[in-house]
Amino acid sequence: MSPDPVAGCLFCRIARGEEAGARVLETKAVVAFLDHRPLFPGHCLVIPREHVETLGDLPAALTAPLWDAVRVLARAVEGALGADGSFVAVNNRVSQSVPHLHVHVVPRRRGDGLRGFFWPRGRYASAGEMEDTRRRIAAAVVPAE
């Protein structure tokens, strides 16, 4: 029998209060705490209390509670720290150091050195390639339940 992923999940343990976390927001469905390795001071992680690995796994009933908390926290981080804005991001599997859905809320200041996304950006080779990509994604969209 494989180990229980919830029992071994660091973020589940933080949500249950079994591990320390510098909490900044808590609701019935969501916990937010400071990232222990921040891009900038005030970098927070917002997680559902329920163990969910990726955004695609998030139950519809948790979508509004999670994103409402992200919205509230983005405003709070900007106001409390005098930030010019914020960066909000989610990694799914790749670069997801803990396999529990978490939304990064990072305070931003003009000239802070963070250049948009963390990876190089490119262009489509042609309008046809762009249209083919659009068509494939649109065909795979499954409406929310």
VODOSE-164072 format. One record per residue: residue in one letter; x, y, z of N, C-alpha, C in turn. Coordinates in pm, whole numbers, padded with zeros to 5 digits, always signed. Example, Ala and Ser with C-alpha at 12.3 -4.5 7.8 and 13.67 -1.06 7.14 Angstrom:
<rs>
A+01319-00569+00780+01230-00450+00780+01320-00330+00780 S+01285-00225+00708+01367-00106+00714+01290+00003+00787 
</rs>
This chain:
<rs>
M+00084-00118+00000+00000+00000+00000+00089+00124+00000 S+00060+00221-00086+00142+00341-00095+00108+00437+00018 P+00203+00521+00057+00179+00616+00166+00068+00715+00130 D-00003+00759+00231-00112+00857+00213-00051+00992+00175 P-00082+01046+00054-00022+01173+00012-00063+01289+00103 V-00181+01282+00161-00227+01390+00248-00145+01392+00377 A-00121+01274+00434-00045+01265+00559+00097+01317+00541 G+00156+01291+00422+00293+01332+00397+00307+01471+00339 C+00196+01537+00310+00201+01667+00243+00232+01780+00341 L+00340+01852+00316+00380+01963+00401+00268+02067+00412 F+00206+02103+00300+00103+02206+00304-00022+02159+00377 C-00056+02031+00368-00168+01978+00447-00135+01988+00596 R-00011+01958+00632+00028+01967+00773+00024+02112+00821 I+00063+02207+00736+00052+02349+00773-00095+02386+00790 A-00179+02342+00697-00322+02373+00704-00386+02318+00832 R-00340+02199+00875-00394+02138+00998-00329+02194+01124 G-00227+02279+01111-00159+02334+01227-00053+02244+01285 E-00014+02139+01212+00087+02045+01260+00228+02092+01229 E+00241+02184+01135+00369+02245+01098+00354+02395+01112 A+00465+02460+01145+00462+02606+01156+00443+02668+01018 G+00375+02777+01016+00357+02856+00895+00323+02997+00938 A+00386+03095+00880+00360+03235+00916+00231+03278+00847 R+00119+03242+00910-00014+03262+00851-00052+03409+00843 V-00110+03444+00730-00157+03582+00710-00306+03588+00683 L-00368+03473+00653-00512+03469+00624-00559+03326+00642 E-00677+03311+00704-00737+03179+00719-00887+03190+00701 T-00943+03097+00627-01088+03083+00616-01118+02934+00636 K-01244+02900+00629-01283+02760+00642-01220+02674+00532 A-01202+02731+00414-01155+02654+00299-01010+02678+00261 V-00949+02787+00310-00820+02833+00259-00728+02878+00372 V-00598+02859+00352-00495+02912+00442-00392+02983+00355 A-00342+03096+00402-00235+03168+00333-00124+03197+00433 F+00000+03183+00387+00115+03203+00474+00232+03255+00391 L+00331+03311+00461+00450+03361+00393+00532+03245+00337 D+00582+03263+00215+00673+03166+00155+00804+03173+00232 H+00861+03060+00268+00986+03061+00346+01108+03094+00260 R+01092+03095+00127+01199+03137+00036+01139+03239-00061 P+01111+03359-00015+01036+03456-00098+01119+03516-00211 L+01046+03548-00321+01107+03629-00426+01138+03767-00369 F+01043+03821-00294+01056+03948-00222+00985+03932-00089 P+01025+04007+00015+00953+04000+00142+00803+04026+00120 G+00722+03941+00181+00578+03952+00165+00521+03851+00066 H+00607+03775-00001+00565+03670-00095+00486+03567-00015 C+00359+03549-00052+00270+03457+00018+00227+03341-00071 L+00184+03234-00006+00125+03120-00074-00017+03104-00021 V-00112+03085-00111-00252+03063-00074-00285+02921-00116 I-00334+02840-00021-00364+02699-00048-00506+02663-00005 P-00566+02568-00076-00690+02512-00023-00655+02420+00095 R-00737+02418+00198-00713+02327+00310-00720+02182+00263 E-00812+02155+00171-00828+02021+00115-00707+01991+00027 H-00659+01867+00032-00545+01831-00052-00588+01824-00198 V-00533+01914-00277-00557+01923-00421-00419+01944-00482 E-00381+01861-00580-00246+01872-00633-00227+01983-00734 T-00322+01999-00826-00305+02099-00932-00433+02179-00950 L-00422+02288-01023-00539+02370-01053-00647+02289-01124 G-00607+02200-01212-00704+02116-01283-00780+02022-01192 D-00724+01991-01075-00789+01902-00979-00880+01978-00882 L-00877+02110-00884-00952+02190-00788-01102+02170-00807 P-01174+02124-00703-01319+02110-00716-01384+02247-00739 A-01489+02249-00818-01558+02374-00850-01600+02449-00724 A-01639+02376-00621-01684+02440-00496-01573+02517-00425 L-01446+02485-00457-01334+02555-00393-01278+02667-00479 T-01324+02679-00603-01270+02780-00693-01292+02920-00637 A-01414+02955-00604-01443+03090-00553-01373+03116-00420 P-01377+03025-00322-01306+03053-00196-01156+03076-00216 L-01094+02995-00303-00950+03012-00326-00921+03146-00392 W-00989+03177-00501-00958+03299-00575-01006+03424-00504 D-01110+03413-00422-01149+03527-00338-01038+03559-00239 A-00980+03454-00180-00869+03475-00086-00747+03534-00157 V-00718+03489-00278-00607+03544-00355-00630+03692-00381 R-00752+03727-00421-00785+03868-00448-00767+03954-00322 V-00820+03907-00211-00808+03980-00084-00662+03993-00044 L-00586+03887-00057-00445+03889-00017-00361+03978-00108 A-00388+03976-00239-00314+04064-00330-00333+04210-00289 R-00455+04246-00259-00483+04383-00215-00413+04413-00082 A-00416+04317+00011-00353+04337+00142-00202+04350+00132 V-00140+04265+00050+00006+04270+00032+00047+04405-00025 E-00023+04451-00127+00009+04581-00187-00007+04693-00085 G-00118+04694-00013-00144+04802+00083-00051+04800+00202 A-00030+04682+00260+00051+04671+00381+00198+04700+00355 L+00246+04667+00236+00388+04681+00207+00419+04799+00116 G+00317+04876+00079+00339+04989-00009+00390+04948-00146 A+00348+04829-00192+00393+04778-00321+00318+04850-00433 D+00381+04857-00549+00318+04918-00667+00215+04826-00730 G+00226+04697-00703+00135+04598-00760+00172+04462-00706 S+00122+04358-00772+00153+04223-00729+00160+04130-00849 F+00226+04019-00829+00236+03913-00928+00167+03792-00869 V+00073+03732-00942-00003+03617-00896+00024+03503-00994 A+00064+03385-00941+00102+03275-01029+00074+03140-00967 V+00051+03041-01054+00031+02902-01014+00119+02815-01103 N+00191+02722-01043+00263+02620-01119+00185+02490-01107 N+00176+02414-01215+00115+02282-01213+00223+02181-01246 R+00259+02101-01149+00361+01996-01159+00501+02051-01182 V+00529+02110-01298+00662+02163-01326+00686+02285-01236 S+00796+02285-01166+00833+02391-01071+00742+02398-00950 Q+00662+02295-00928+00575+02290-00810+00649+02209-00704 S+00720+02277-00614+00807+02207-00519+00729+02125-00417 V+00606+02162-00387+00518+02084-00300+00397+02047-00384 P+00365+01918-00397+00253+01876-00481+00117+01901-00415 H+00091+02025-00385-00036+02072-00328-00059+02208-00394 L-00174+02226-00455-00203+02351-00524-00172+02471-00435 H-00096+02564-00488-00068+02688-00415-00055+02803-00514 V-00112+02915-00474-00108+03035-00557-00008+03131-00493 H+00088+03176-00571+00187+03272-00524+00130+03412-00538 V+00141+03491-00432+00106+03632-00436+00232+03707-00395 V+00290+03778-00491+00421+03840-00470+00409+03992-00485 P+00452+04068-00384+00450+04214-00401+00550+04257-00507 R+00512+04356-00586+00598+04407-00693+00619+04556-00677 R+00738+04600-00716+00770+04743-00722+00835+04770-00857 R+00807+04883-00912+00873+04919-01038+01024+04914-01018 G+01093+04853-01113+01238+04844-01103+01287+04736-01007 D+01201+04643-00965+01244+04542-00867+01330+04431-00928 G+01348+04433-01061+01435+04336-01125+01364+04211-01176 L+01239+04189-01137+01165+04075-01188+01114+04112-01326 R+01147+04033-01424+01114+04064-01563+00994+03983-01609 G+00876+04032-01584+00755+03965-01631+00749+03821-01586 F+00757+03730-01680+00760+03589-01646+00904+03548-01618 F+00922+03430-01561+01054+03383-01522+01123+03306-01634 W+01068+03304-01752+01124+03227-01861+01125+03312-01988 P+01205+03274-02086+01208+03352-02210+01078+03336-02288 R+01033+03442-02349+00911+03441-02428+00947+03439-02576 G+00861+03383-02655+00887+03374-02797+00766+03413-02879 R+00769+03377-03006+00659+03406-03098+00623+03277-03170 Y+00501+03273-03223+00462+03161-03310+00538+03176-03441 A+00571+03064-03502+00644+03065-03628+00560+03125-03739 S+00427+03111-03728+00338+03164-03831+00198+03178-03774 A+00112+03247-03849-00028+03258-03811-00094+03120-03813 G-00050+03033-03904-00104+02898-03912-00072+02816-03788 E+00052+02828-03739+00089+02757-03617+00004+02807-03500 M-00015+02939-03493-00096+02996-03386-00240+02944-03394 E-00297+02940-03514-00434+02893-03532-00445+02745-03499 D-00348+02664-03536-00349+02522-03504-00346+02502-03352 T-00263+02578-03284-00254+02570-03139-00386+02611-03075 R-00445+02721-03125-00573+02768-03072-00680+02661-03090 R-00687+02602-03208-00788+02502-03240-00775+02379-03150 R-00652+02333-03128-00630+02215-03043-00672+02240-02899 I-00639+02358-02847-00677+02390-02709-00829+02405-02698 A-00889+02478-02790-01034+02498-02786-01109+02366-02792 A-01060+02272-02871-01125+02141-02883-01112+02059-02754 A-01011+02086-02674-00989+02011-02550-01059+02073-02429 V-01118+02191-02443-01183+02258-02331-01305+02180-02288 V-01312+02149-02159-01427+02082-02101-01492+02183-02008 P-01618+02219-02032-01683+02318-01947-01686+02274-01801 A-01680+02371-01709-01688+02343-01566-01823+02281-01533 E-01820+02190-01439-01945+02124-01399-02029+02213-01311 
</rs>
